[in-house]
């Protein structure tokens, strides 16, 4: 486990936005792929968004607790992450995502991690 000083000052440290999702039974992989592609394309609209990685869990531990899909987005800083959160296209896609989840918001876990630069 990496340890070190965590800088809590907004806009000074990279942010990894981690999202775990539990889709409703019957949601097709093509629908998931299409949504993930649309989320990835937000990088063309939002400065400071550094790519998108998403897919299905491949963990041999099988501890997903039903959260079989997820994605991560790295941001230059908290300001870029906040711009993503507030962007109208993100809000539209977020609403679409929640509509596909088992239990709505209870089918979603979001965790933002500060990444130290050393």
VOTOR-217465 format. One line per 3 residues: number of its first residue (from 1); for each residue x negated, y negated, z negated of N, C-alpha, C. Coordinates in pm, whole numbers. Atoms other than C-alpha are relative to their C-alpha. Layout:
NUM> X/Y/Z/X/Y/Z/X/Y/Z; ...;
This chain:
1> -84/118/0/0/0/0/-88/-124/0; 76/123/-11/-139/-335/103/45/-96/-109; -36/98/101/-151/-588/-175/-82/-125/20;
4> 69/127/-11/-259/-945/-206/93/-110/-40; -84/114/34/-132/-1290/-272/109/-16/104; -112/26/-89/208/-1358/-126/27/-149/0;
7> -26/142/-14/259/-1708/4/149/-19/23; -144/19/-9/619/-1809/-56/40/-133/61; -32/128/-61/596/-2148/116/53/22/140;
10> -68/-17/-128/835/-2163/408/-86/-51/115; 67/44/-120/678/-2177/750/-150/20/1; 144/-12/5/327/-2072/650/-50/142/20;
13> 43/-139/-8/322/-1695/684/92/74/97; -84/-79/-91/444/-1446/946/107/74/-78; -113/-71/60/777/-1282/873/34/120/87;
16> -51/-119/-69/876/-926/968/145/20/-45; -144/-14/23/1255/-901/994/36/145/31; -26/-144/-11/1356/-538/933/150/22/-19;
19> -144/-24/6/1712/-422/1002/25/149/18; -41/-140/-8/1848/-73/932/150/4/18; -143/-4/-32/2187/22/1072/54/142/0;
22> -75/-126/1/2442/298/1031/118/-19/94; -104/16/-100/2651/315/1346/119/91/-28; -121/-81/11/3009/442/1351/-17/127/82;
25> -1/-119/-86/3055/798/1473/66/-36/133; -58/26/-131/3127/789/1844/-63/-114/77; 72/106/-73/2908/488/1928/-106/70/86;
28> 90/-67/-95/2715/596/2236/-138/-65/-1; 138/49/-3/2337/564/2263/-17/-109/103; 8/105/-102/2383/358/2581/46/-135/-55;
31> -49/123/61/2582/100/2381/-105/-57/-96; 105/41/93/2308/90/2116/-117/-59/77; 112/48/-82/2037/53/2380/30/-137/60;
34> -40/127/-60/2229/-229/2547/-6/-113/-103; 4/100/106/2268/-416/2218/-145/-32/-39; 140/21/35/1901/-365/2127/-72/-79/110;
37> 61/75/-111/1799/-491/2474/39/-147/-7; -46/138/11/2011/-804/2425/-69/-71/-116; 71/59/113/1854/-864/2083/-146/-28/37;
40> 140/18/-43/1505/-817/2232/-12/-121/92; 4/112/-95/1588/-1071/2505/12/-135/-67; -4/127/72/1643/-1336/2238/-139/-63/-8;
43> 137/52/1/1264/-1369/2244/-26/-100/111; 15/98/-108/1301/-1562/2570/66/-133/-35; -75/120/39/1527/-1814/2394/-53/-67/-126;
46> 38/49/133/1366/-1853/2052/-151/-4/-14; 144/12/20/1013/-1989/2014/-40/60/-136; 51/-58/124/810/-1801/1754/48/141/-27;
49> -42/-140/11/989/-1468/1802/-100/84/76; 111/-77/-56/713/-1213/1864/40/143/31; -33/-134/-42/874/-916/2028/102/69/-88;
52> -108/-77/60/1122/-652/1922/-34/147/14; 15/-145/-4/1086/-285/1833/123/60/-65; -120/-61/57/1393/-73/1779/23/139/54;
55> -33/-134/-45/1528/277/1804/55/84/-113; -52/-98/96/1625/588/1615/-113/50/-90; 101/-48/94/1443/717/1309/-60/133/46;
58> 70/-124/-29/1183/985/1369/-68/53/-126; 61/-40/127/1098/1031/1001/26/146/-30; -20/-140/38/1039/1394/904/56/13/-142;
61> -48/-6/138/1143/1304/547/152/9/-10; -148/-5/-3/1512/1272/644/62/-73/-119; -51/78/113/1573/1004/378/74/-125/47;
64> -64/118/-58/1760/760/605/134/-36/-65; -131/21/63/2087/798/409/104/-51/100; -94/38/-104/2278/760/734/-45/-118/85;
67> 54/113/-77/2077/458/853/-100/55/101; 82/-73/-97/1949/640/1160/-65/-90/105; 57/93/-97/1872/333/1374/-52/-124/-73;
70> 51/123/58/1675/21/1307/-81/-78/100; 90/80/-82/1472/-260/1449/-78/-97/-87; 87/98/65/1194/-499/1353/-31/-109/101;
73> 42/115/-79/1118/-845/1481/-101/-78/-84; 98/85/67/806/-1039/1389/19/-144/46; -13/143/-26/827/-1417/1365/-127/-71/-44;
76> 118/79/36/547/-1673/1356/6/-47/-144; -17/54/135/690/-1808/1032/149/0/-35; -139/4/46/1008/-1856/831/84/-97/82;
79> -74/95/-83/1105/-2154/1046/50/66/128; -40/-72/-121/1111/-1935/1358/108/103/-33; -102/-96/42/1306/-1666/1171/133/-69/-23;
82> -124/74/27/1559/-1925/1056/65/-48/129; -55/41/-130/1598/-2053/1413/71/117/66; -63/-123/-51/1675/-1694/1519/133/24/-70;
85> -122/-27/76/1932/-1652/1241/113/-97/38; -99/104/-29/2108/-1977/1336/38/-7/148; -24/11/-145/2093/-1929/1714/137/58/35;
88> -135/-49/-35/2444/-1892/1865/0/138/65; 4/-131/-65/2341/-1593/2078/-27/110/-103; 23/-97/107/2204/-1414/1770/128/23/-79;
91> -123/-14/78/2526/-1483/1583/104/81/78; -92/-78/-85/2730/-1345/1876/-39/149/-3; 46/-139/-1/2516/-1030/1895/11/63/-138;
94> -16/-51/136/2519/-995/1516/143/41/-27; -141/-36/14/2898/-996/1522/33/128/75; -19/-122/-78/2892/-732/1794/-58/119/-75;
97> 65/-106/75/2649/-523/1588/87/43/-119; -81/-32/119/2861/-543/1271/127/75/41; -119/-69/-49/3165/-435/1474/-25/145/38;
100> 36/-137/-37/2979/-116/1574/-42/85/-120; 56/-68/115/2871/-25/1221/105/75/-81; -83/-77/91/3015/234/988/17/-79/-129;
103> -25/78/119/3178/24/717/-32/-148/14; 31/142/-20/3098/-315/874/-133/-36/-66; 125/46/62/2839/-502/666/-63/104/-92;
106> 61/-103/86/2794/-202/434/-82/100/82; 82/-83/-87/2640/-25/735/-126/-71/47; 112/84/-40/2361/-282/746/-90/-30/-119;
109> 99/42/99/2041/-341/549/-98/-92/72; 96/95/-57/1824/-646/621/-105/-30/-106; 112/23/92/1481/-692/465/-103/-82/76;
112> 104/83/-61/1238/-973/547/-126/9/-84; 128/-22/66/874/-914/462/-99/-108/43; 109/94/-31/604/-1180/440/-125/79/33;
115> 121/-68/-42/294/-1067/626/-119/-91/-29; 121/76/31/-34/-1187/480/-90/-1/122; 84/14/-119/-280/-1309/738/-137/66/-15;
118> 130/-64/16/-573/-1110/596/10/149/-4;
